[in-house]
Amino acid sequence: MSRFRKLSHTIWHCQYHIVFVPKYRLRILTGKVADEANRCIRAFSEQQGCEVFELNVQIDHVH
């Protein structure tokens, strides 16, 4: 897959660095919660037509 996306008159390459942090940076992203966060983010991204290059779920935030 090309790293550029194209239409008939445009070409683009957009990348975003998004960080999710639980309120008060609680250390809750472990085990099943981390797995579910990973699954939900990937499913939503696919649903929106976005490609996730890298996803890192840590104990107190998600990159």
Order of alpha helices (4+ residues) and beta strands (2+ residues): beta-beta-alpha
